[in-house]
Amino acid sequence: MHCVKLMGQSLMARDFDRQVAEIEVRIAVLNRYTALGIPVTEAVG
């Protein structure tokens, strides 16, 4: 949740297409943060 608040609560763009692009960028950033937090496990043996 802290990362979401760092990106701002409101959209900066005025044009609808740019708002959509801004949301997609935010989603990509959050997905990257999530991917970094998931441990990679490998079977041993």
BADRENKOL-697557 format. One record per atom (N, C-alpha, C): residue number from 1; residue in one letter; atom name; y, x, z. Coordinates in Angstrom, 3 decimals, padded with zeros to 6 digits. Layout:
seq NUM&type A&atom CA&yy Y&xx X&zz Z
...
This chain:
seq 1&type M&atom N&yy -001.189&xx 000.831&zz 000.000
seq 1&type M&atom CA&yy 000.000&xx 000.000&zz 000.000
seq 1&type M&atom C&yy 001.247&xx 000.872&zz 000.000
seq 2&type H&atom N&yy 001.159&xx 002.025&zz 000.617
seq 2&type H&atom CA&yy 002.321&xx 002.919&zz 000.662
seq 2&type H&atom C&yy 002.731&xx 003.339&zz -000.750
seq 3&type C&atom N&yy 001.749&xx 003.581&zz -001.611
seq 3&type C&atom CA&yy 002.053&xx 003.997&zz -002.990
seq 3&type C&atom C&yy 002.733&xx 002.890&zz -003.773
seq 4&type V&atom N&yy 002.348&xx 001.646&zz -003.518
seq 4&type V&atom CA&yy 002.975&xx 000.513&zz -004.205
seq 4&type V&atom C&yy 004.440&xx 000.430&zz -003.824
seq 5&type K&atom N&yy 004.758&xx 000.614&zz -002.555
seq 5&type K&atom CA&yy 006.140&xx 000.531&zz -002.101
seq 5&type K&atom C&yy 006.971&xx 001.689&zz -002.634
seq 6&type L&atom N&yy 006.351&xx 002.852&zz -002.869
seq 6&type L&atom CA&yy 007.080&xx 003.978&zz -003.440
seq 6&type L&atom C&yy 007.548&xx 003.677&zz -004.861
seq 7&type M&atom N&yy 006.795&xx 002.869&zz -005.579
seq 7&type M&atom CA&yy 007.150&xx 002.544&zz -006.958
seq 7&type M&atom C&yy 008.191&xx 001.434&zz -007.044
seq 8&type G&atom N&yy 008.533&xx 000.817&zz -005.938
seq 8&type G&atom CA&yy 009.554&xx -000.234&zz -005.940
seq 8&type G&atom C&yy 008.950&xx -001.617&zz -005.939
seq 9&type Q&atom N&yy 009.686&xx -002.543&zz -005.401
seq 9&type Q&atom CA&yy 009.209&xx -003.918&zz -005.302
seq 9&type Q&atom C&yy 009.569&xx -004.745&zz -006.538
seq 10&type S&atom N&yy 010.600&xx -004.352&zz -007.271
seq 10&type S&atom CA&yy 011.036&xx -005.141&zz -008.414
seq 10&type S&atom C&yy 010.951&xx -004.309&zz -009.686
seq 11&type L&atom N&yy 011.000&xx -005.000&zz -010.809
seq 11&type L&atom CA&yy 010.951&xx -004.334&zz -012.099
seq 11&type L&atom C&yy 012.352&xx -003.871&zz -012.484
seq 12&type M&atom N&yy 012.426&xx -002.700&zz -013.083
seq 12&type M&atom CA&yy 013.713&xx -002.150&zz -013.493
seq 12&type M&atom C&yy 014.111&xx -002.633&zz -014.890
seq 13&type A&atom N&yy 013.129&xx -002.852&zz -015.760
seq 13&type A&atom CA&yy 013.408&xx -003.224&zz -017.149
seq 13&type A&atom C&yy 013.862&xx -004.683&zz -017.234
seq 14&type R&atom N&yy 014.714&xx -004.960&zz -018.193
seq 14&type R&atom CA&yy 015.189&xx -006.333&zz -018.404
seq 14&type R&atom C&yy 014.411&xx -007.042&zz -019.500
seq 15&type D&atom N&yy 014.031&xx -006.314&zz -020.534
seq 15&type D&atom CA&yy 013.298&xx -006.883&zz -021.656
seq 15&type D&atom C&yy 011.851&xx -007.154&zz -021.239
seq 16&type F&atom N&yy 011.297&xx -008.288&zz -021.697
seq 16&type F&atom CA&yy 009.950&xx -008.682&zz -021.286
seq 16&type F&atom C&yy 008.904&xx -007.642&zz -021.700
seq 17&type D&atom N&yy 008.985&xx -007.149&zz -022.944
seq 17&type D&atom CA&yy 008.000&xx -006.171&zz -023.412
seq 17&type D&atom C&yy 008.055&xx -004.891&zz -022.584
seq 18&type R&atom N&yy 009.229&xx -004.487&zz -022.192
seq 18&type R&atom CA&yy 009.362&xx -003.291&zz -021.363
seq 18&type R&atom C&yy 008.873&xx -003.548&zz -019.941
seq 19&type Q&atom N&yy 009.034&xx -004.779&zz -019.454
seq 19&type Q&atom CA&yy 008.487&xx -005.124&zz -018.140
seq 19&type Q&atom C&yy 006.972&xx -005.021&zz -018.155
seq 20&type V&atom N&yy 006.375&xx -005.508&zz -019.239
seq 20&type V&atom CA&yy 004.915&xx -005.425&zz -019.374
seq 20&type V&atom C&yy 004.474&xx -003.967&zz -019.380
seq 21&type A&atom N&yy 005.180&xx -003.122&zz -020.128
seq 21&type A&atom CA&yy 004.837&xx -001.706&zz -020.175
seq 21&type A&atom C&yy 005.004&xx -001.059&zz -018.804
seq 22&type E&atom N&yy 006.038&xx -001.451&zz -018.068
seq 22&type E&atom CA&yy 006.271&xx -000.895&zz -016.734
seq 22&type E&atom C&yy 005.142&xx -001.265&zz -015.779
seq 23&type I&atom N&yy 004.680&xx -002.500&zz -015.863
seq 23&type I&atom CA&yy 003.571&xx -002.943&zz -015.016
seq 23&type I&atom C&yy 002.291&xx -002.187&zz -015.373
seq 24&type E&atom N&yy 002.060&xx -001.978&zz -016.676
seq 24&type E&atom CA&yy 000.868&xx -001.240&zz -017.100
seq 24&type E&atom C&yy 000.901&xx 000.201&zz -016.592
seq 25&type V&atom N&yy 002.061&xx 000.810&zz -016.573
seq 25&type V&atom CA&yy 002.178&xx 002.176&zz -016.049
seq 25&type V&atom C&yy 001.885&xx 002.190&zz -014.560
seq 26&type R&atom N&yy 002.424&xx 001.218&zz -013.827
seq 26&type R&atom CA&yy 002.148&xx 001.135&zz -012.380
seq 26&type R&atom C&yy 000.664&xx 000.968&zz -012.115
seq 27&type I&atom N&yy 000.009&xx 000.118&zz -012.898
seq 27&type I&atom CA&yy -001.430&xx -000.099&zz -012.732
seq 27&type I&atom C&yy -002.196&xx 001.189&zz -013.001
seq 28&type A&atom N&yy -001.802&xx 001.925&zz -014.044
seq 28&type A&atom CA&yy -002.472&xx 003.183&zz -014.368
seq 28&type A&atom C&yy -002.316&xx 004.194&zz -013.239
seq 29&type V&atom N&yy -001.126&xx 004.245&zz -012.644
seq 29&type V&atom CA&yy -000.898&xx 005.174&zz -011.534
seq 29&type V&atom C&yy -001.755&xx 004.792&zz -010.334
seq 30&type L&atom N&yy -001.803&xx 003.505&zz -010.007
seq 30&type L&atom CA&yy -002.606&xx 003.063&zz -008.867
seq 30&type L&atom C&yy -004.094&xx 003.307&zz -009.112
seq 31&type N&atom N&yy -004.546&xx 003.102&zz -010.346
seq 31&type N&atom CA&yy -005.947&xx 003.379&zz -010.663
seq 31&type N&atom C&yy -006.258&xx 004.860&zz -010.507
seq 32&type R&atom N&yy -005.310&xx 005.717&zz -010.858
seq 32&type R&atom CA&yy -005.515&xx 007.165&zz -010.710
seq 32&type R&atom C&yy -005.605&xx 007.546&zz -009.233
seq 33&type Y&atom N&yy -004.717&xx 006.959&zz -008.404
seq 33&type Y&atom CA&yy -004.785&xx 007.218&zz -006.968
seq 33&type Y&atom C&yy -006.128&xx 006.758&zz -006.405
seq 34&type T&atom N&yy -006.606&xx 005.610&zz -006.858
seq 34&type T&atom CA&yy -007.890&xx 005.101&zz -006.398
seq 34&type T&atom C&yy -009.024&xx 006.032&zz -006.816
seq 35&type A&atom N&yy -008.976&xx 006.507&zz -008.060
seq 35&type A&atom CA&yy -010.015&xx 007.410&zz -008.555
seq 35&type A&atom C&yy -010.023&xx 008.718&zz -007.765
seq 36&type L&atom N&yy -008.874&xx 009.192&zz -007.363
seq 36&type L&atom CA&yy -008.817&xx 010.427&zz -006.581
seq 36&type L&atom C&yy -009.407&xx 010.243&zz -005.190
seq 37&type G&atom N&yy -009.365&xx 009.026&zz -004.681
seq 37&type G&atom CA&yy -009.851&xx 008.772&zz -003.335
seq 37&type G&atom C&yy -011.340&xx 008.464&zz -003.249
seq 38&type I&atom N&yy -011.992&xx 008.255&zz -004.375
seq 38&type I&atom CA&yy -013.418&xx 007.929&zz -004.377
seq 38&type I&atom C&yy -014.226&xx 009.230&zz -004.409
seq 39&type P&atom N&yy -015.096&xx 009.428&zz -003.440
seq 39&type P&atom CA&yy -015.883&xx 010.670&zz -003.431
seq 39&type P&atom C&yy -016.936&xx 010.677&zz -004.544
seq 40&type V&atom N&yy -017.187&xx 011.855&zz -005.069
seq 40&type V&atom CA&yy -018.219&xx 012.024&zz -006.096
seq 40&type V&atom C&yy -019.472&xx 012.516&zz -005.382
seq 41&type T&atom N&yy -020.541&xx 011.727&zz -005.466
seq 41&type T&atom CA&yy -021.795&xx 012.102&zz -004.818
seq 41&type T&atom C&yy -022.829&xx 012.466&zz -005.868
seq 42&type E&atom N&yy -023.621&xx 013.458&zz -005.562
seq 42&type E&atom CA&yy -024.697&xx 013.893&zz -006.449
seq 42&type E&atom C&yy -025.998&xx 013.970&zz -005.660
seq 43&type A&atom N&yy -027.073&xx 013.561&zz -006.314
seq 43&type A&atom CA&yy -028.376&xx 013.623&zz -005.674
seq 43&type A&atom C&yy -028.840&xx 015.083&zz -005.589
seq 44&type V&atom N&yy -029.397&xx 015.437&zz -004.440
seq 44&type V&atom CA&yy -029.898&xx 016.789&zz -004.238
seq 44&type V&atom C&yy -031.422&xx 016.729&zz -004.152
seq 45&type G&atom N&yy -032.062&xx 017.556&zz -004.904
seq 45&type G&atom CA&yy -033.522&xx 017.601&zz -004.793
seq 45&type G&atom C&yy -034.195&xx 017.397&zz -006.031
